[in-house]
Amino acid sequence: MDAVFKALADETRRRLLDRLHEHNGQTLGELCGRIDMTRQSVTQHLAVLEAANLVSTVRRGREKLHYLNPVPLHEIQQRWIDKFERPRLRALGDLKRRAEEAMTDKPTFVYVTYIASTPEKVWDALTDADLTAAYWGHSNVSDWRQGSRWEHVRIDGSGIADVVGTVVESDRPNRLVTTWTSPEDEGKEDAYSRVTYDIRRHEDIVRLTVTHEDLADEGELSDVSGGWPAVLSNLKSVLETGSPLPQSPWLVPGDR
């Protein structure tokens, strides 16, 4: 939390967050165009924001897109604001929803977490049926080859899959891309969202970035904004302690 407050103490860094709040998913060039400062200086400020987990980046082709990560701000709100002045400052609750909108017409959610593990173990935790059952409440089932089908299967013995899709990209242990839809909508055009897991070493730990894009609407964005933090917190706990957190797993559409 100290890194967050240090990052927010600088006016330029706050302005960069404001620019991403207004228009998420910007390149360095786009941000420099709105800040009267050299590219090198803006890059240095963005590095501080990224180190504080206030900004996350996603590669798209040759471009590097910057996203406001609202989770640390939400934690500050919960710890120091909500319990004192919730009624007067309720408008801050809109920050998370608005900050996670992407440059496309459809909403995008980006979440970054750091895990004391190895890229190989994080990959296995995302793809192993037994491990996903332990922290997600569903088993992710596939051979994880590019072009293969995958299923998000309930662990109640029913064999019902609540999410299905295709493995778009599979590069163990660095990157996994899958499409998501309900079994009822499988095969329908524009019925799929897309989830990308980027796994990178960060000194002696792992930086995991999850990008969920092409979401249908704000309602689906709200669902995944509440679901992914719970799932990934459970994943982090399983890898670091051997046990999931004492909380309910994410209920995907079809469980409700």
Residue pairs with C-beta under 8 A, 6 or more apart in sequence:
1 72
1 75
1 76
3 51
3 52
3 53
4 52
4 53
4 54
4 72
4 73
4 76
6 48
6 52
7 13
7 48
7 49
7 51
7 52
7 54
8 14
8 17
8 54
10 45
10 48
12 35
12 37
12 41
12 45
13 45
13 48
13 49
15 35
16 31
16 35
16 42
16 45
16 46
16 49
16 55
17 49
17 54
17 55
17 68
19 26
19 31
19 34
19 35
20 26
20 31
20 55
20 66
20 67
20 68
20 99
21 68
21 95
21 98
21 99
23 30
23 103
24 67
24 68
24 99
24 100
24 101
24 102
24 103
24 108
25 58
25 65
25 66
25 67
25 102
25 103
25 108
26 65
26 66
26 103
27 63
27 64
27 65
27 66
28 39
28 42
28 43
28 46
28 64
28 66
29 39
31 42
31 46
31 66
32 38
32 39
32 42
35 42
37 45
46 55
46 66
49 55
50 56
50 57
52 72
53 69
53 71
53 72
53 112
53 114
54 68
54 69
54 72
54 73
55 66
55 67
55 68
55 69
56 66
56 67
56 69
56 110
56 111
56 112
56 209
57 64
57 65
57 66
57 67
57 209
58 64
58 65
58 67
58 110
58 196
58 198
58 209
58 211
59 65
59 198
65 103
67 100
67 102
67 108
67 110
68 99
68 100
69 110
69 111
69 112
70 95
70 96
70 99
70 100
71 111
71 229
73 95
73 96
74 95
74 96
77 89
77 92
77 93
77 95
81 89
81 92
82 89
96 225
97 218
97 221
97 222
97 225
100 107
100 108
100 109
100 110
100 221
100 225
101 107
101 108
101 221
102 108
102 213
104 213
104 214
106 213
106 214
106 215
106 216
107 215
107 217
107 218
107 220
107 221
108 211
108 212
108 213
108 214
108 215
109 210
109 211
109 212
109 213
109 215
109 221
109 224
109 225
109 228
110 209
110 210
110 211
110 212
111 209
111 210
111 228
111 229
111 232
112 207
112 208
112 209
112 210
113 207
113 208
113 210
113 232
113 233
113 236
114 202
114 205
114 206
114 207
114 208
115 122
115 205
115 206
115 208
115 235
115 236
115 239
115 240
116 205
116 206
116 239
116 240
117 125
117 205
117 206
117 239
117 240
118 173
118 206
119 173
119 174
119 199
119 200
119 201
119 206
120 172
120 173
121 239
122 173
122 199
122 206
122 208
122 235
122 239
123 172
123 173
123 176
123 199
124 131
125 131
125 132
125 135
125 235
125 238
125 239
126 132
126 140
126 176
126 197
126 235
127 140
127 142
127 144
127 176
128 140
129 139
129 140
129 141
129 153
130 139
131 238
132 138
132 139
132 140
133 139
133 155
134 238
134 244
135 231
135 234
135 235
135 237
135 238
135 244
135 249
136 231
136 234
136 235
136 249
136 250
137 154
137 155
137 248
137 249
137 250
137 251
138 152
138 153
138 154
138 155
138 162
138 163
138 249
138 252
139 152
139 153
139 155
140 150
140 151
140 152
140 153
141 150
141 151
141 152
141 153
141 161
142 148
142 149
142 150
142 151
142 167
144 150
144 167
144 170
144 172
144 176
145 167
145 170
146 167
146 168
146 169
146 170
147 166
147 167
148 166
148 167
149 164
149 165
149 166
149 167
150 164
150 165
150 166
150 167
150 178
151 161
151 163
151 164
152 161
152 162
152 163
152 164
152 252
153 159
153 160
153 161
153 162
154 160
154 161
154 162
154 255
160 254
161 183
162 182
162 183
162 252
162 253
162 254
162 255
163 180
163 181
163 182
163 252
163 253
163 254
164 180
164 181
164 182
164 183
164 186
165 178
165 179
165 180
165 181
165 192
166 178
166 179
167 176
167 177
167 178
168 177
168 178
168 179
168 194
169 175
169 176
169 177
169 196
170 176
170 177
173 199
174 198
174 199
174 200
175 196
175 197
175 198
175 199
176 196
176 197
176 199
177 194
177 195
177 196
177 197
178 194
178 195
179 192
179 193
179 194
179 195
180 192
180 193
180 194
180 195
180 212
181 188
181 191
181 192
181 193
182 191
182 253
182 254
183 254
185 191
192 214
193 212
193 213
193 214
193 215
193 216
193 220
194 212
194 213
194 214
195 210
195 211
195 212
195 213
196 209
196 210
196 211
196 213
197 208
197 209
197 210
198 208
198 209
198 210
198 211
199 206
199 207
199 208
200 206
200 207
200 208
200 209
201 207
208 232
210 228
210 232
212 224
212 228
215 221
215 224
223 253
226 250
227 250
227 251
227 252
228 250
230 247
230 248
230 249
230 250
231 249
231 250
233 245
233 247
234 244
234 245
234 247
234 249
237 243
237 244
237 245
238 244
